[in-house]
Amino acid sequence: MRMLRVGAGGADAGNGDEVAAARRLAAVGALPVLHVGDDAGRMAELLVAEKVIPAEYAEDAMHVATAALNGMDFVVTWNFTHINNAATRQKIRAVIERHGCQCPELCSPEEVFGDL
């Protein structure tokens, strides 16, 4: 499995237990950065315009859009508020697929890697 990150993605990895957070930040920081292009910006704008992801969290929309446009299989996130929850996942998938891309699976690190 090839892992990449979008820009400064992974800031939420620093939350929680200090020792575990340091371990997560080190892992995320070592990942290569995924290319963010103009198309990702447009798809992120659609996710916000269609009120799937709140405007104040446009960076999160950019992460999902970038992963979709780069053909990633997963977006691994601790963001359960407006990305990784049942209602939002369905809406994100609908917007991305309606615009001709395959939506990556939106899941927590624990779902992919087990207990971190």
Contacts in CASP RR format, 6 or more apart in sequence:
PFRMAT RR
TARGET T0000
AUTHOR 0000-0000-0000
METHOD contacts of the structure
MODEL  1
MRMLRVGAGGADAGNGDEVAAARRLAAVGALPVLHVGDDAGRMAELLVAE
KVIPAEYAEDAMHVATAALNGMDFVVTWNFTHINNAATRQKIRAVIERHG
CQCPELCSPEEVFGDL
3 31 0 8 1.000
3 76 0 8 1.000
4 31 0 8 1.000
4 32 0 8 1.000
4 33 0 8 1.000
4 34 0 8 1.000
4 70 0 8 1.000
4 72 0 8 1.000
5 28 0 8 1.000
5 29 0 8 1.000
5 31 0 8 1.000
5 32 0 8 1.000
5 33 0 8 1.000
5 34 0 8 1.000
6 33 0 8 1.000
6 34 0 8 1.000
6 36 0 8 1.000
6 62 0 8 1.000
6 63 0 8 1.000
6 66 0 8 1.000
6 67 0 8 1.000
7 33 0 8 1.000
7 34 0 8 1.000
7 36 0 8 1.000
9 28 0 8 1.000
9 63 0 8 1.000
10 25 0 8 1.000
10 28 0 8 1.000
10 29 0 8 1.000
12 77 0 8 1.000
12 78 0 8 1.000
12 79 0 8 1.000
13 21 0 8 1.000
13 24 0 8 1.000
13 25 0 8 1.000
13 27 0 8 1.000
13 28 0 8 1.000
13 78 0 8 1.000
14 21 0 8 1.000
14 22 0 8 1.000
14 24 0 8 1.000
14 25 0 8 1.000
15 21 0 8 1.000
15 78 0 8 1.000
20 116 0 8 1.000
23 116 0 8 1.000
24 109 0 8 1.000
24 116 0 8 1.000
34 66 0 8 1.000
34 67 0 8 1.000
34 70 0 8 1.000
34 72 0 8 1.000
35 66 0 8 1.000
35 70 0 8 1.000
36 62 0 8 1.000
36 66 0 8 1.000
37 66 0 8 1.000
37 69 0 8 1.000
39 65 0 8 1.000
39 69 0 8 1.000
40 62 0 8 1.000
40 65 0 8 1.000
40 66 0 8 1.000
40 69 0 8 1.000
41 62 0 8 1.000
41 65 0 8 1.000
43 61 0 8 1.000
43 65 0 8 1.000
43 68 0 8 1.000
43 69 0 8 1.000
43 95 0 8 1.000
43 96 0 8 1.000
43 99 0 8 1.000
43 101 0 8 1.000
44 58 0 8 1.000
44 61 0 8 1.000
44 62 0 8 1.000
44 64 0 8 1.000
44 65 0 8 1.000
44 66 0 8 1.000
45 58 0 8 1.000
45 61 0 8 1.000
46 65 0 8 1.000
46 95 0 8 1.000
46 99 0 8 1.000
47 53 0 8 1.000
47 61 0 8 1.000
47 64 0 8 1.000
47 65 0 8 1.000
47 92 0 8 1.000
47 95 0 8 1.000
47 96 0 8 1.000
48 54 0 8 1.000
48 55 0 8 1.000
48 58 0 8 1.000
48 61 0 8 1.000
50 91 0 8 1.000
50 95 0 8 1.000
52 61 0 8 1.000
52 88 0 8 1.000
52 91 0 8 1.000
52 92 0 8 1.000
52 95 0 8 1.000
53 60 0 8 1.000
53 61 0 8 1.000
53 64 0 8 1.000
53 82 0 8 1.000
53 83 0 8 1.000
53 88 0 8 1.000
53 92 0 8 1.000
54 82 0 8 1.000
57 82 0 8 1.000
60 79 0 8 1.000
60 82 0 8 1.000
60 83 0 8 1.000
63 75 0 8 1.000
63 77 0 8 1.000
63 83 0 8 1.000
64 75 0 8 1.000
64 83 0 8 1.000
64 92 0 8 1.000
64 96 0 8 1.000
64 104 0 8 1.000
64 106 0 8 1.000
65 96 0 8 1.000
67 74 0 8 1.000
67 75 0 8 1.000
67 104 0 8 1.000
68 96 0 8 1.000
68 101 0 8 1.000
68 102 0 8 1.000
68 103 0 8 1.000
68 104 0 8 1.000
69 101 0 8 1.000
71 101 0 8 1.000
71 102 0 8 1.000
71 104 0 8 1.000
72 104 0 8 1.000
73 104 0 8 1.000
73 105 0 8 1.000
74 104 0 8 1.000
74 105 0 8 1.000
74 106 0 8 1.000
74 107 0 8 1.000
74 112 0 8 1.000
75 83 0 8 1.000
75 104 0 8 1.000
75 105 0 8 1.000
75 106 0 8 1.000
75 107 0 8 1.000
76 107 0 8 1.000
76 108 0 8 1.000
76 109 0 8 1.000
76 112 0 8 1.000
77 83 0 8 1.000
77 84 0 8 1.000
77 106 0 8 1.000
77 107 0 8 1.000
77 108 0 8 1.000
77 109 0 8 1.000
78 84 0 8 1.000
78 108 0 8 1.000
78 109 0 8 1.000
80 108 0 8 1.000
82 88 0 8 1.000
83 89 0 8 1.000
83 92 0 8 1.000
83 106 0 8 1.000
84 106 0 8 1.000
84 107 0 8 1.000
84 108 0 8 1.000
88 106 0 8 1.000
89 106 0 8 1.000
92 103 0 8 1.000
92 106 0 8 1.000
93 103 0 8 1.000
96 102 0 8 1.000
96 103 0 8 1.000
97 103 0 8 1.000
109 116 0 8 1.000
110 116 0 8 1.000
END
